[in-house]
Amino acid sequence: MLVGAGMVICLFLAGFVSFYASSAPDGLEKVAEDQGLMTTAQDSANATLPTADYGIAGVGSERLSGGLAGVLGVLVMAVIGFGLFWFLGRSKKSATVEKGAD
C-alpha cells in the first residue's frame, strides 16, 4: 500500500508538477555561463538519445514531452529498484537456506 502510494505520488510529480519547473539554467550551468565556460562546452555523448534535455524527442508539446520523460524516468527507476530488491532478497534467502542445510 505504501509503495503504491509512493509510486502514484512520484508519477504525479514527474508527470504533472514538472510542467511548472523553472526553465532558468540550474546552478552549475549558471556558473558556467557567468565564468564564460559555455563557449567551450561540448554536447554530451547522450545528447542524441530520444530522452535528452529532459524531454522526449518527437513530441510536439514541450510540456507533454517533459512530463512523459519524467514518467518514463520514474518507471525505469522503479523497475531497476524493484528488480534489485527482488534479486538481493532472493540471494539472501538462498544463502540462508544453504546455511541451514549445513
N, C-alpha and C positions, 0 to 999 in steps of 0.2 A: 504494500500500500504506500509506504513512504517513498520507495524507489519510483513507483509510478507517478506519484505526485511531483517528485523532483524532476522527472523526465518531462512532464507536462509544463512545469514552470520553465525549465531550460528551453524547451521548444518555443514557448510563448515569447520568452525574452529574445531568443535568437531570431525568430521569425517575424515578430511584430515590433518589439521595442527597439530593435536595431535600426528601424527606419528613422528613428529620432537621434541617432548618434551624430556627433559633430563631424562635419566634413573638413574641419580645420586639421592641419597636419598634427600628428602625435608629437610628443616631446622630443624624441630622437630626430625626427625629420625636421622639426622646427630649429633645433640647434644646428643641424647640418646646413639648413638654409642660411641661418644667421652667420655661420662661420665660412660660408662660401664653398662648402664641400659638395653641394648638389651639382655643380658644374662638372665634376669628375665622376659622379655616381654612374654606375652601370646597372642595367637590369639584372635581376636575379635569374638564375637558371630556371626557376619555377615560373617566370613571367609569362611563359607560353601555355601554361596549364589552363584548363577551362575554368578553374576557380580562383584564378589570380586576382589580386586587387579587391578582395572582399566582395566578390560578385561572381555570377555565373555567366560565362560568355554566351552570346546569342540571345539573351533575354532582353527584350526591348526596354522594359521599365527598370530604372536603376534601383528603385525601392524594392520591387519584386525580386530582382537579381540578388540584392544584398540579403533579403530575408531568406530566400532559397539557399543561398550559400551558408547562412547561419544554421538553418535547419539541417542541411547536409552535414555540416561540421559536427553538430550535436549528435546526429545519428551515427556517423562514423566513429566518433569517440566513444559512444555508448557501446557499439559493437566491440570495439577494441577492449574497453574496460570490462564489460561483462564476460567476454571471451577469456581475458586474462584471469579474472576472478574464478571462472569455471575451471580453467586449466590448473591454476595453483591449488584450488580446493580439491580437485581430483588427485593431483600429485601428492598432496598432504594426506589424503585418505588412503591412497595406495601405500604410502610409506608407513602409516600407522598399522595397516593390515599386515604388511611384511614384518614389522617389529613384533607384532602379536604372534606371528607364526613361529618365531624363534624359541 
